[in-house]
Amino acid sequence: MVHDLPNAEEHLAALQRICLIPCEEHADLARAIAAYRRDGRR
């Protein structure tokens, strides 16, 4: 939402460490990052 890919990727990595089971927040953020990249925004 704020077009801050590096910070979003840091948050995703933190969620990967924190979530011992699949969590909705991780899935949502991973989808948002993929969509951001797919739309050509790097």
Secondary structure per residue as TSV (DSSP state, phi and psi in degrees):
chain	resnum	aa	ss	phi	psi
A	1	M	-	360.0	-28.3
A	2	V	-	-107.8	7.8
A	3	H	-	57.4	43.8
A	4	D	-	-118.0	75.5
A	5	L	H	-58.8	-46.1
A	6	P	H	-58.1	-41.3
A	7	N	H	-68.9	-39.2
A	8	A	H	-62.3	-41.3
A	9	E	H	-65.9	-35.0
A	10	E	H	-64.6	-42.8
A	11	H	H	-63.9	-39.9
A	12	L	H	-62.7	-43.0
A	13	A	H	-62.0	-40.8
A	14	A	H	-63.7	-42.1
A	15	L	H	-64.2	-35.3
A	16	Q	H	-62.9	-36.1
A	17	R	H	-75.4	-36.2
A	18	I	H	-80.1	-44.0
A	19	C	-	-80.3	106.7
A	20	L	S	-77.6	-24.5
A	21	I	S	-120.8	159.4
A	22	P	-	-53.9	130.4
A	23	C	-	-123.5	151.8
A	24	E	H	-61.3	-38.6
A	25	E	H	-62.4	-43.0
A	26	H	H	-63.3	-47.5
A	27	A	H	-61.7	-43.4
A	28	D	H	-61.9	-46.4
A	29	L	H	-67.7	-40.6
A	30	A	H	-61.2	-42.1
A	31	R	H	-64.5	-41.2
A	32	A	H	-65.4	-40.7
A	33	I	H	-65.5	-43.9
A	34	A	H	-61.1	-42.8
A	35	A	H	-65.6	-39.8
A	36	Y	H	-60.6	-45.3
A	37	R	H	-68.1	-41.0
A	38	R	H	-62.5	-35.1
A	39	D	T	-77.9	2.5
A	40	G	T	86.6	13.5
A	41	R	-	-97.9	115.3
A	42	R	-	-121.1	360.0
